[in-house]
């Protein structure tokens, strides 16, 4: 890093800290994602990468297992924080670091991965804050209506970590089906992480890909045709067809094309990959309801409504337990 850049970054970081606390700052519209044991996805990888940056042991696999919780607790103890293993605002604020042109290392890799997963930046994850990374940061700041200075302080970190994630649709595990709302597939980092993990597990059974309908808008909020789907934790999924071609055609639990056994397998995969972070599954197949795998709700004959949850979510509807 050039000497001038090394000297300026702490000063710029302090100025950005003041901006974050100022009235009307961009961070006021976002909240760090609270992450706990059992979470998955992009934001868990961010925690793990930042722990590694601070020299606390954690695998960078996107799974908030006991090893990651232990790393979080050690970090909290070292920083004088409550040692609870939960990653919320106070812990995030200690984990993040100021970044800018010339920065290198694990924290830059965290930034690059987040930009790739949440804004399709297509950056090489090399841990070097070069021209391409700065350009992606500027683009993200513009996207969020922020001052596009190309430096990453607490406001940019908060907005990036808060920002919803988009599923990795691919030829092996996940596909998208439209119900008229376009690319309304955005969800929290944890929800998308749970969904992708379940889809990978289900794909191994040979019954085709998991077909995803609406999840939510990129920044949350109302979405046509849904009473919920506003906070990135509700996911619509087609039941499985006997031909395994649910990416092309839908079905209904009453139809001959419906494969109950494969749909049961799918629901079990969803439940297994989100243990402790699943609120409910609406689907009106009476057999699966009797088995305790789903609940009845009007209008859910032809799709599963999966609601993920977080133990400390501010809205009771999405709070686990």
N, C-alpha and C positions, 0 to 999 in steps of 0.2 A: 504494500500500500504506500503511495507517496506520502512523504512526511507531512505535507500541508493537509492532506486528507485525514491523516491520523489525528492531527491537532484539531481540525474543524469538527469532526463527527461528534465528540462529546458536547461541544457547544450547540451544534444543531439539534442534537438529541434533547438537550435541556430546553431549547426553544419550543420543540415539538411537544414536550411534556406540558409546557404552559398552554400551548394551543389546545391540547386535549382537554384541559380543565376549563378552558374558556367557554362562556355561554355561546351556544350555537355551533360548537365544534362538531365535526362529522361523527365522532364517536358517540355523541349523545343519542344517535338513532340506532346504535348497535350494541350488542352485549356479547362479551366473550362466551363461547359455548362451554357450559359446565360439563366436564367429562369425568366419568366415574368407572369403577370396575365393571367390565363387561362391554363397554363401548367399543366401537370399531371405526375405522375410516381415516380420512385425511387429517382430521384434527388430532386424532390419537397419534398419528405419525408425526405431526408437528410437535406434540408434547415430547415424544421419544427423541426426536432430533434435537430439540432444545435442551433436554436433559443431557444428551451426549455432548452437546456444545459446552455445557457447564461441568463436564466430566463426572456425570452420575450415570451409572450403568442402566441401560434400557435397550431392548431389541427394537429395531425400527421396522416393525411388521404391521402396524396399524391395529393391533389388538391390545386393549387395555386389560391385560392379565395381571396376576399378582406380582410378576416381575416388574412391570411398569409401575404398579401402585407402590412397591417397595422403593423404587427409584424416586418417585414423587415424594414419599415420606422422608427419605434421606435429604432431598433437596429442601423441603420445607423446614426440617430441623436445622439445616445449615443456614437458612436465611431468616430464622426467627419467626416463622409462620406457624399457625396451628397445624399440628401433624395429624391430618385426617385422611390423607391419600386422595382427596378430591381436588380437581383442578378447576378452580373458579377464578374470579377477577384478581384476587390478591396474589394467587400463585402465578397466573398468566403474566401479571405485571412484573414479576421477578424473573420469569423465564425469558421474556422477549429481550432482544438486544438491538441497539441501533445499527443499521446497515446502510451502506451507500457505496458508490463506485470505489473499487479497490478493496472492499471487504472480501474475506475468504472464510471457508470452513463450513461446519455443520449447520450453523444458523442460516447461511446463504442457501444451502441445500433445502432446508425447510421452506424458505421463501420460494424457491424455484418449484418445489413440488406443489405447494399451495396454489401458485399461479397456474401451473399446468392443469391441476385437477379442477380448479374452480373457474378458470377463465380460458382454458385451452391455449395456454401461451406457447406450448411446444418448445420449452426451454430445455437445453441440455443440463441435467442435474450434476453439475461439476463443482459446486461450491465456490464459484468465482463470480463476483458481482461485476460483470462486464457490461458492454454496451447493450447486448440483447436483454439482459436482466433489467437494466435501468429502463429500457424502452417498455418492457412489459409492466414494470411498476408504474411508469407514467400513464400508460394506457389504462391500468386498473384505477389509478387515482382519478383520471378523467371520467371513467365509467361511474365512479361513486360520487362524482360532483365535488371532489376535493381539489385543493391546490396541487397541481401536477409538478412537484419539485424533484421527483425521482429519488428521494430519500425515504427510508423506512424507519419511522418512529412509532410511538404507541398508537397514534390515530390510525395509521395505515395498517399496522398489525391487527388492531381490533377489528377494523372493517374486513380485512382479508380472512381472519379466523372466523368471524361471524358469517361471512358470505356463504350462501348455499352451494352445494356440490351438485354435479350432474353425473348420472350413471354412465358407466363405460359400456355402451351398447356395442355388441360384437357378434361374431359369427358362431360363437360357441355357447354362450350362457344367457345373454340378455338381448331382448329386442323391444322396440317401441311400437305401440299401436295408438293411433290418434283417435280421440273422441271429439274433435273440433276445437280444442284449445291450443293446438300447435305444440311447441316445445315446452310444455308445462310439466317438465320432469325434474324440477329442481327440489332438492331436499337438504336437510341438515347433513353435515359430514358424517355423523353417526348413522342416520337413517340410510343414507346411500351405502355406507360401509356394510351395514347389516344386510341390505338387499343384495349387494354384489356377492357377499359371502354365501348367502343362501342360494343364489343362482348358480354359483360355481359348484356347490355341492349337489344341487338338483341335476345339473347338466350331466353329471357322471352316471345318472340312472338310465340315460338313453331315451328319455321322453321329450326331448326337444328343449328349446330355450324358454326362459321365463319371460312372458309378454307383459310389459309394463304400460299402463295407461297414464292418467294424470297423477302427479305428485304435488307440485305446486309451482308458483311463479318464482322467478330468479331471486327476488327479494321478499318473497312471501306476499301475504295479502289476499284479497278476495279473488276467486276464480269461478268462472261461469259454470253453472250446473252442479256446484258443490256447496254444501253447508259448512264443510270443514276444509281441509287441504290448504290452510292458511299459514301454517307454521313449519312446514317442511317435514312433518312426521306422519302424514297420511299417504299411503301408496295404494293405487288400484292395480290389480293383477288379474289377468284372465285365468280361469280354470283350465286344466289340461284336457286336450282332445285325444281321442283314441289313436289318431294318426300322428300325434305329436306336432301338428302344424298350427298351434295356437298363435304363432306370430302372424299368420296370414288370415286365419278365420277365428271368430269367437265361438263360444258354445254356451250352454245353459245346463244346469244340473238335471233338468228334465229331459234333455235331448239324448238320442242314441249315440251321438258323437262324443259325449262327455265321458271322460275316463276318471272314475271315482278313485280308484287305487292310486293312480299317478298324482291326482290332486291331493290326496291324503299325504303322499310322500312329500309333495311340495310344501304343504302346510307344516309338516313336521320339521322340514329343513329350515323354514322361516323361524319357527319357534326355537329350534336348537341353536341357530346362529345369533339369536337376539335374547338369550336367556337373561331375565331381569330387566329387559328393555323393550318388552312387548306388552302393549296395553290390551289389545283385542284384535280379533279377525272376524269381520262380518262376512258370512256366506251362507246361503239359505238351504244347502243340502242337509236334509233332516238327519241323515245317517251320520255325517261328520259333526253335526250339532250334538247328537246323542253321545258321540264319542268324546265330547268336550273339546273338539278342535276348532270350533267356530261358533258364532252366535247368529241368530236370525235378526235381520233388519230389512225393512221394506226396500225393494229395488235392488237387492243383491243376489239375484238368481244367476246372473251371467258374469259376475266378477267378484273377486275377493277384495275386501277393503281391509288393508293391514294398517294398524295404528301403532307406531313405535312410541316410546315414552322415555322420559328422563326422571330420575328420582327427585331432582330439585327444580323441575320446570315451574315457572311462575303461574302457569295456567293449570288448574286442577285436572282438566280433561286430558292433559298430556303428562301428568305426573304419575310415575310408577307407584304401585302399591295400593 
